[in-house]
Each structure stands twice: as structure tokens, then as C-alpha cells.
Amino acid sequence: MPEDPRDPRHGPSRDEPPLGEPSRGRKRAYFVMMGTCLLLIVLAWNVVRLWSVPVAVVMSVVAAVIPPAAAVVANWGRGG
């Protein structure tokens, strides 16, 4: 009798990463988002503030929203 892949007694398929490990695409998205966050902060307070403090503050606010969104993206679609 063939095994049912939906049967919870069987482990994850070889194509899926284990639950403790995010997929490659999610890892890449997380690191891109966090890199963007760091870039925004560095540019805001080392370059942009020389011309416009309000724009630097807006950039910092945007940068502050990115880490929680990156965490959601990294954990999206994980079972468990």
C-alpha cells in the first residue's frame, strides 16, 4: 500500500527544509530587508541629516518598521 504524504507520522519531504530552518528565499529576503534597514539608518544620520533633518527622521521611522516585517517574512508559512 502506498504511503500517504499527508500522514503526520511521516517526516517532511526531502524538498522541504526542516521547521527550524527557513527556506533559502526567506533567508535572502530577510537579509535584504535588514541590509536595507541598516543602509537607511546609516544614510539618514550620516548624509541626509546634513540637508534635511525631517527627511532623516522619516527614513529612521521607515527603518524602524523593517525589522518586524523582516521577522514576519522569515517565518511566513512555517508549520508548527
Biopython code that builds the backbone (N, CA, C, O; Angstrom):
import numpy as np
from Bio.PDB.StructureBuilder import StructureBuilder

atoms = [
    (1, "MET", "N", (0.851, -1.172, 0.000)),
    (1, "MET", "CA", (0.000, 0.000, 0.000)),
    (1, "MET", "C", (0.905, 1.247, 0.000)),
    (1, "MET", "O", (1.834, 1.329, 0.804)),
    (2, "PRO", "N", (0.643, 2.216, -0.895)),
    (2, "PRO", "CA", (1.482, 3.431, -0.934)),
    (2, "PRO", "C", (1.264, 4.287, 0.305)),
    (2, "PRO", "O", (0.181, 4.309, 0.890)),
    (3, "GLU", "N", (2.332, 4.995, 0.689)),
    (3, "GLU", "CA", (2.255, 5.863, 1.861)),
    (3, "GLU", "C", (1.559, 7.169, 1.514)),
    (3, "GLU", "O", (1.760, 7.725, 0.435)),
    (4, "ASP", "N", (0.746, 7.648, 2.432)),
    (4, "ASP", "CA", (0.054, 8.919, 2.254)),
    (4, "ASP", "C", (0.988, 10.043, 2.715)),
    (4, "ASP", "O", (1.363, 10.069, 3.888)),
    (5, "PRO", "N", (1.381, 10.987, 1.818)),
    (5, "PRO", "CA", (2.312, 12.045, 2.226)),
    (5, "PRO", "C", (1.723, 12.994, 3.263)),
    (5, "PRO", "O", (2.463, 13.711, 3.937)),
    (6, "ARG", "N", (0.401, 13.005, 3.397)),
    (6, "ARG", "CA", (-0.227, 13.879, 4.393)),
    (6, "ARG", "C", (-0.259, 13.244, 5.773)),
    (6, "ARG", "O", (-0.643, 13.890, 6.747)),
    (7, "ASP", "N", (0.139, 11.996, 5.860)),
    (7, "ASP", "CA", (0.135, 11.282, 7.136)),
    (7, "ASP", "C", (1.144, 11.934, 8.083)),
    (7, "ASP", "O", (2.321, 12.033, 7.738)),
    (8, "PRO", "N", (0.710, 12.387, 9.282)),
    (8, "PRO", "CA", (1.623, 13.090, 10.193)),
    (8, "PRO", "C", (2.728, 12.205, 10.747)),
    (8, "PRO", "O", (3.683, 12.719, 11.329)),
    (9, "ARG", "N", (2.627, 10.893, 10.584)),
    (9, "ARG", "CA", (3.679, 10.010, 11.091)),
    (9, "ARG", "C", (4.928, 10.059, 10.225)),
    (9, "ARG", "O", (6.002, 9.634, 10.651)),
    (10, "HIS", "N", (4.790, 10.569, 9.023)),
    (10, "HIS", "CA", (5.930, 10.664, 8.124)),
    (10, "HIS", "C", (6.560, 12.037, 8.263)),
    (10, "HIS", "O", (5.849, 13.031, 8.412)),
    (11, "GLY", "N", (7.873, 12.107, 8.218)),
    (11, "GLY", "CA", (8.592, 13.374, 8.360)),
    (11, "GLY", "C", (8.424, 14.230, 7.123)),
    (11, "GLY", "O", (7.736, 13.838, 6.181)),
    (12, "PRO", "N", (9.059, 15.418, 7.118)),
    (12, "PRO", "CA", (8.965, 16.298, 5.953)),
    (12, "PRO", "C", (9.644, 15.664, 4.750)),
    (12, "PRO", "O", (10.563, 14.857, 4.890)),
    (13, "SER", "N", (9.178, 16.039, 3.572)),
    (13, "SER", "CA", (9.803, 15.509, 2.369)),
    (13, "SER", "C", (11.213, 16.074, 2.223)),
    (13, "SER", "O", (11.572, 17.044, 2.890)),
    (14, "ARG", "N", (11.987, 15.478, 1.370)),
    (14, "ARG", "CA", (13.374, 15.917, 1.192)),
    (14, "ARG", "C", (13.463, 17.306, 0.554)),
    (14, "ARG", "O", (14.489, 17.976, 0.671)),
    (15, "ASP", "N", (12.405, 17.736, -0.114)),
    (15, "ASP", "CA", (12.404, 19.042, -0.775)),
    (15, "ASP", "C", (12.177, 20.184, 0.202)),
    (15, "ASP", "O", (12.564, 21.318, -0.078)),
    (16, "GLU", "N", (11.557, 19.904, 1.345)),
    (16, "GLU", "CA", (11.233, 20.950, 2.300)),
    (16, "GLU", "C", (12.296, 21.016, 3.389)),
    (16, "GLU", "O", (12.761, 19.983, 3.872)),
    (17, "PRO", "N", (12.689, 22.259, 3.784)),
    (17, "PRO", "CA", (13.629, 22.355, 4.905)),
    (17, "PRO", "C", (12.924, 21.989, 6.202)),
    (17, "PRO", "O", (11.701, 22.109, 6.285)),
    (18, "PRO", "N", (13.655, 21.547, 7.208)),
    (18, "PRO", "CA", (13.010, 21.261, 8.490)),
    (18, "PRO", "C", (12.406, 22.527, 9.085)),
    (18, "PRO", "O", (12.764, 23.634, 8.684)),
    (19, "LEU", "N", (11.498, 22.371, 10.034)),
    (19, "LEU", "CA", (10.797, 23.517, 10.603)),
    (19, "LEU", "C", (11.745, 24.520, 11.240)),
    (19, "LEU", "O", (11.443, 25.713, 11.244)),
    (20, "GLY", "N", (12.856, 24.094, 11.768)),
    (20, "GLY", "CA", (13.788, 25.007, 12.412)),
    (20, "GLY", "C", (14.617, 25.821, 11.438)),
    (20, "GLY", "O", (15.335, 26.729, 11.856)),
    (21, "GLU", "N", (14.538, 25.523, 10.170)),
    (21, "GLU", "CA", (15.379, 26.180, 9.175)),
    (21, "GLU", "C", (14.519, 26.882, 8.124)),
    (21, "GLU", "O", (13.766, 26.218, 7.412)),
    (22, "PRO", "N", (14.615, 28.236, 8.009)),
    (22, "PRO", "CA", (13.853, 28.940, 6.971)),
    (22, "PRO", "C", (14.377, 28.589, 5.578)),
    (22, "PRO", "O", (15.542, 28.227, 5.416)),
    (23, "SER", "N", (13.514, 28.698, 4.592)),
    (23, "SER", "CA", (13.934, 28.396, 3.230)),
    (23, "SER", "C", (14.946, 29.423, 2.743)),
    (23, "SER", "O", (15.101, 30.494, 3.330)),
    (24, "ARG", "N", (15.623, 29.080, 1.673)),
    (24, "ARG", "CA", (16.658, 29.949, 1.120)),
    (24, "ARG", "C", (16.105, 31.305, 0.684)),
    (24, "ARG", "O", (16.733, 32.340, 0.905)),
    (25, "GLY", "N", (14.937, 31.288, 0.067)),
    (25, "GLY", "CA", (14.317, 32.534, -0.380)),
    (25, "GLY", "C", (13.929, 33.445, 0.771)),
    (25, "GLY", "O", (14.092, 34.663, 0.700)),
    (26, "ARG", "N", (13.407, 32.831, 1.847)),
    (26, "ARG", "CA", (13.034, 33.633, 3.012)),
    (26, "ARG", "C", (14.265, 34.192, 3.701)),
    (26, "ARG", "O", (14.242, 35.319, 4.197)),
    (27, "LYS", "N", (15.341, 33.416, 3.737)),
    (27, "LYS", "CA", (16.597, 33.917, 4.317)),
    (27, "LYS", "C", (17.100, 35.120, 3.520)),
    (27, "LYS", "O", (17.493, 36.140, 4.086)),
    (28, "ARG", "N", (17.078, 34.978, 2.198)),
    (28, "ARG", "CA", (17.555, 36.067, 1.345)),
    (28, "ARG", "C", (16.712, 37.312, 1.530)),
    (28, "ARG", "O", (17.248, 38.416, 1.627)),
    (29, "ALA", "N", (15.396, 37.148, 1.581)),
    (29, "ALA", "CA", (14.505, 38.295, 1.785)),
    (29, "ALA", "C", (14.770, 38.958, 3.127)),
    (29, "ALA", "O", (14.779, 40.185, 3.227)),
    (30, "TYR", "N", (14.989, 38.146, 4.163)),
    (30, "TYR", "CA", (15.276, 38.680, 5.495)),
    (30, "TYR", "C", (16.554, 39.514, 5.472)),
    (30, "TYR", "O", (16.568, 40.638, 5.975)),
    (31, "PHE", "N", (17.622, 38.976, 4.894)),
    (31, "PHE", "CA", (18.890, 39.697, 4.880)),
    (31, "PHE", "C", (18.834, 40.948, 4.002)),
    (31, "PHE", "O", (19.475, 41.950, 4.321)),
    (32, "VAL", "N", (18.083, 40.906, 2.911)),
    (32, "VAL", "CA", (17.917, 42.106, 2.081)),
    (32, "VAL", "C", (17.170, 43.184, 2.861)),
    (32, "VAL", "O", (17.545, 44.356, 2.824)),
    (33, "MET", "N", (16.120, 42.789, 3.562)),
    (33, "MET", "CA", (15.349, 43.761, 4.337)),
    (33, "MET", "C", (16.185, 44.351, 5.470)),
    (33, "MET", "O", (16.146, 45.560, 5.700)),
    (34, "MET", "N", (16.933, 43.518, 6.173)),
    (34, "MET", "CA", (17.754, 44.024, 7.271)),
    (34, "MET", "C", (18.912, 44.877, 6.742)),
    (34, "MET", "O", (19.296, 45.858, 7.379)),
    (35, "GLY", "N", (19.463, 44.518, 5.600)),
    (35, "GLY", "CA", (20.501, 45.349, 4.988)),
    (35, "GLY", "C", (19.952, 46.709, 4.587)),
    (35, "GLY", "O", (20.621, 47.729, 4.751)),
    (36, "THR", "N", (18.729, 46.720, 4.060)),
    (36, "THR", "CA", (18.077, 47.979, 3.710)),
    (36, "THR", "C", (17.857, 48.834, 4.954)),
    (36, "THR", "O", (18.036, 50.051, 4.925)),
    (37, "CYS", "N", (17.467, 48.182, 6.040)),
    (37, "CYS", "CA", (17.269, 48.891, 7.306)),
    (37, "CYS", "C", (18.568, 49.561, 7.750)),
    (37, "CYS", "O", (18.571, 50.749, 8.074)),
    (38, "LEU", "N", (19.642, 48.828, 7.765)),
    (38, "LEU", "CA", (20.933, 49.399, 8.170)),
    (38, "LEU", "C", (21.373, 50.517, 7.228)),
    (38, "LEU", "O", (21.876, 51.549, 7.674)),
    (39, "LEU", "N", (21.186, 50.312, 5.944)),
    (39, "LEU", "CA", (21.558, 51.337, 4.971)),
    (39, "LEU", "C", (20.765, 52.624, 5.184)),
    (39, "LEU", "O", (21.324, 53.719, 5.118)),
    (40, "LEU", "N", (19.466, 52.492, 5.440)),
    (40, "LEU", "CA", (18.637, 53.674, 5.691)),
    (40, "LEU", "C", (19.117, 54.445, 6.919)),
    (40, "LEU", "O", (19.205, 55.673, 6.894)),
    (41, "ILE", "N", (19.426, 53.720, 7.987)),
    (41, "ILE", "CA", (19.873, 54.393, 9.211)),
    (41, "ILE", "C", (21.208, 55.093, 8.987)),
    (41, "ILE", "O", (21.378, 56.248, 9.376)),
    (42, "VAL", "N", (22.149, 54.401, 8.364)),
    (42, "VAL", "CA", (23.474, 54.992, 8.133)),
    (42, "VAL", "C", (23.370, 56.211, 7.227)),
    (42, "VAL", "O", (23.972, 57.248, 7.509)),
    (43, "LEU", "N", (22.616, 56.096, 6.145)),
    (43, "LEU", "CA", (22.465, 57.239, 5.236)),
    (43, "LEU", "C", (21.714, 58.388, 5.904)),
    (43, "LEU", "O", (22.071, 59.553, 5.729)),
    (44, "ALA", "N", (20.680, 58.059, 6.665)),
    (44, "ALA", "CA", (19.872, 59.110, 7.290)),
    (44, "ALA", "C", (20.701, 59.972, 8.227)),
    (44, "ALA", "O", (20.611, 61.199, 8.188)),
    (45, "TRP", "N", (21.504, 59.340, 9.065)),
    (45, "TRP", "CA", (22.187, 60.099, 10.100)),
    (45, "TRP", "C", (23.629, 60.468, 9.775)),
    (45, "TRP", "O", (24.279, 61.143, 10.575)),
    (46, "ASN", "N", (24.140, 60.052, 8.642)),
    (46, "ASN", "CA", (25.484, 60.467, 8.246)),
    (46, "ASN", "C", (25.494, 61.329, 6.990)),
    (46, "ASN", "O", (26.464, 62.045, 6.742)),
    (47, "VAL", "N", (24.444, 61.272, 6.206)),
    (47, "VAL", "CA", (24.416, 62.029, 4.952)),
    (47, "VAL", "C", (23.197, 62.954, 4.884)),
    (47, "VAL", "O", (23.342, 64.169, 4.753)),
    (48, "VAL", "N", (22.012, 62.381, 4.973)),
    (48, "VAL", "CA", (20.777, 63.125, 4.727)),
    (48, "VAL", "C", (20.541, 64.202, 5.784)),
    (48, "VAL", "O", (20.016, 65.268, 5.459)),
    (49, "ARG", "N", (20.908, 63.957, 7.014)),
    (49, "ARG", "CA", (20.659, 64.943, 8.085)),
    (49, "ARG", "C", (21.379, 66.259, 7.835)),
    (49, "ARG", "O", (20.970, 67.294, 8.360)),
    (50, "LEU", "N", (22.436, 66.237, 7.048)),
    (50, "LEU", "CA", (23.159, 67.470, 6.730)),
    (50, "LEU", "C", (22.306, 68.413, 5.893)),
    (50, "LEU", "O", (22.497, 69.627, 5.946)),
    (51, "TRP", "N", (21.364, 67.870, 5.119)),
    (51, "TRP", "CA", (20.498, 68.690, 4.286)),
    (51, "TRP", "C", (19.096, 68.818, 4.856)),
    (51, "TRP", "O", (18.476, 69.875, 4.737)),
    (52, "SER", "N", (18.582, 67.748, 5.479)),
    (52, "SER", "CA", (17.206, 67.796, 5.956)),
    (52, "SER", "C", (17.008, 66.813, 7.118)),
    (52, "SER", "O", (16.988, 65.597, 6.928)),
    (53, "VAL", "N", (16.865, 67.368, 8.309)),
    (53, "VAL", "CA", (16.636, 66.524, 9.483)),
    (53, "VAL", "C", (15.271, 65.834, 9.419)),
    (53, "VAL", "O", (15.185, 64.658, 9.773)),
    (54, "PRO", "N", (14.203, 66.508, 8.984)),
    (54, "PRO", "CA", (12.911, 65.804, 8.896)),
    (54, "PRO", "C", (12.949, 64.589, 7.963)),
    (54, "PRO", "O", (12.331, 63.565, 8.256)),
    (55, "VAL", "N", (13.660, 64.693, 6.858)),
    (55, "VAL", "CA", (13.769, 63.545, 5.944)),
    (55, "VAL", "C", (14.554, 62.424, 6.616)),
    (55, "VAL", "O", (14.223, 61.249, 6.452)),
    (56, "ALA", "N", (15.588, 62.778, 7.368)),
    (56, "ALA", "CA", (16.361, 61.763, 8.091)),
    (56, "ALA", "C", (15.497, 61.063, 9.132)),
    (56, "ALA", "O", (15.622, 59.856, 9.336)),
    (57, "VAL", "N", (14.628, 61.812, 9.787)),
    (57, "VAL", "CA", (13.729, 61.212, 10.777)),
    (57, "VAL", "C", (12.747, 60.264, 10.102)),
    (57, "VAL", "O", (12.481, 59.177, 10.615)),
    (58, "VAL", "N", (12.207, 60.669, 8.952)),
    (58, "VAL", "CA", (11.281, 59.801, 8.211)),
    (58, "VAL", "C", (11.994, 58.521, 7.775)),
    (58, "VAL", "O", (11.426, 57.433, 7.861)),
    (59, "MET", "N", (13.224, 58.650, 7.314)),
    (59, "MET", "CA", (13.999, 57.465, 6.926)),
    (59, "MET", "C", (14.200, 56.540, 8.125)),
    (59, "MET", "O", (14.145, 55.319, 7.983)),
    (60, "SER", "N", (14.430, 57.112, 9.292)),
    (60, "SER", "CA", (14.622, 56.308, 10.500)),
    (60, "SER", "C", (13.335, 55.600, 10.906)),
    (60, "SER", "O", (13.368, 54.453, 11.350)),
    (61, "VAL", "N", (12.212, 56.276, 10.756)),
    (61, "VAL", "CA", (10.924, 55.649, 11.074)),
    (61, "VAL", "C", (10.668, 54.474, 10.133)),
    (61, "VAL", "O", (10.220, 53.414, 10.570)),
    (62, "VAL", "N", (10.947, 54.658, 8.858)),
    (62, "VAL", "CA", (10.795, 53.559, 7.898)),
    (62, "VAL", "C", (11.726, 52.413, 8.282)),
    (62, "VAL", "O", (11.330, 51.249, 8.238)),
    (63, "ALA", "N", (12.965, 52.740, 8.657)),
    (63, "ALA", "CA", (13.932, 51.718, 9.054)),
    (63, "ALA", "C", (13.473, 50.983, 10.315)),
    (63, "ALA", "O", (13.775, 49.801, 10.478)),
    (64, "ALA", "N", (12.752, 51.658, 11.204)),
    (64, "ALA", "CA", (12.273, 51.029, 12.431)),
    (64, "ALA", "C", (11.150, 50.024, 12.159)),
    (64, "ALA", "O", (10.942, 49.101, 12.947)),
    (65, "VAL", "N", (10.433, 50.196, 11.059)),
    (65, "VAL", "CA", (9.328, 49.296, 10.723)),
    (65, "VAL", "C", (9.840, 48.026, 10.030)),
    (65, "VAL", "O", (9.171, 46.993, 10.059)),
    (66, "ILE", "N", (11.003, 48.101, 9.419)),
    (66, "ILE", "CA", (11.510, 46.979, 8.628)),
    (66, "ILE", "C", (11.828, 45.729, 9.461)),
    (66, "ILE", "O", (11.448, 44.640, 9.030)),
    (67, "PRO", "N", (12.499, 45.804, 10.628)),
    (67, "PRO", "CA", (12.835, 44.559, 11.345)),
    (67, "PRO", "C", (11.640, 43.677, 11.720)),
    (67, "PRO", "O", (11.721, 42.462, 11.536)),
    (68, "PRO", "N", (10.536, 44.228, 12.238)),
    (68, "PRO", "CA", (9.397, 43.327, 12.496)),
    (68, "PRO", "C", (8.844, 42.709, 11.210)),
    (68, "PRO", "O", (8.454, 41.542, 11.197)),
    (69, "ALA", "N", (8.812, 43.483, 10.146)),
    (69, "ALA", "CA", (8.332, 42.942, 8.870)),
    (69, "ALA", "C", (9.284, 41.854, 8.367)),
    (69, "ALA", "O", (8.834, 40.851, 7.812)),
    (70, "ALA", "N", (10.581, 42.041, 8.553)),
    (70, "ALA", "CA", (11.558, 41.034, 8.136)),
    (70, "ALA", "C", (11.379, 39.742, 8.928)),
    (70, "ALA", "O", (11.520, 38.651, 8.376)),
    (71, "ALA", "N", (11.070, 39.859, 10.209)),
    (71, "ALA", "CA", (10.834, 38.666, 11.024)),
    (71, "ALA", "C", (9.590, 37.921, 10.549)),
    (71, "ALA", "O", (9.573, 36.690, 10.522)),
    (72, "VAL", "N", (8.558, 38.660, 10.178)),
    (72, "VAL", "CA", (7.342, 38.023, 9.655)),
    (72, "VAL", "C", (7.655, 37.295, 8.350)),
    (72, "VAL", "O", (7.220, 36.162, 8.149)),
    (73, "VAL", "N", (8.406, 37.944, 7.468)),
    (73, "VAL", "CA", (8.762, 37.334, 6.186)),
    (73, "VAL", "C", (9.597, 36.069, 6.418)),
    (73, "VAL", "O", (9.373, 35.053, 5.761)),
    (74, "ALA", "N", (10.547, 36.127, 7.337)),
    (74, "ALA", "CA", (11.416, 34.978, 7.593)),
    (74, "ALA", "C", (10.644, 33.789, 8.148)),
    (74, "ALA", "O", (11.034, 32.642, 7.925)),
    (75, "ASN", "N", (9.561, 34.043, 8.864)),
    (75, "ASN", "CA", (8.802, 32.964, 9.489)),
    (75, "ASN", "C", (7.495, 32.643, 8.770)),
    (75, "ASN", "O", (6.720, 31.812, 9.244)),
    (76, "TRP", "N", (7.243, 33.278, 7.652)),
    (76, "TRP", "CA", (5.988, 33.108, 6.947)),
    (76, "TRP", "C", (5.827, 31.677, 6.439)),
    (76, "TRP", "O", (6.758, 31.102, 5.877)),
    (77, "GLY", "N", (4.667, 31.122, 6.638)),
    (77, "GLY", "CA", (4.335, 29.823, 6.068)),
    (77, "GLY", "C", (4.970, 28.640, 6.771)),
    (77, "GLY", "O", (4.912, 27.525, 6.252)),
    (78, "ARG", "N", (5.564, 28.839, 7.913)),
    (78, "ARG", "CA", (6.174, 27.711, 8.634)),
    (78, "ARG", "C", (5.111, 27.032, 9.478)),
    (78, "ARG", "O", (4.327, 27.687, 10.165)),
    (79, "GLY", "N", (5.097, 25.757, 9.416)),
    (79, "GLY", "CA", (4.137, 24.999, 10.217)),
    (79, "GLY", "C", (4.586, 24.957, 11.669)),
    (79, "GLY", "O", (5.624, 25.511, 12.029)),
    (80, "GLY", "N", (3.809, 24.307, 12.477)),
    (80, "GLY", "CA", (4.255, 24.111, 13.846)),
    (80, "GLY", "C", (3.615, 24.943, 14.799)),
    (80, "GLY", "O", (3.915, 24.862, 15.990)),
]
sb = StructureBuilder()
sb.init_structure("model")
sb.init_model(0)
sb.init_chain("A")
sb.init_seg("    ")
for serial, (resi, resn, name, xyz) in enumerate(atoms, 1):
    if name == "N":
        sb.init_residue(resn, " ", resi, " ")
    sb.init_atom(name, np.array(xyz, "f"), 0.0, 1.0, " ", f" {name:<3s}", serial, name[0])
structure = sb.get_structure()
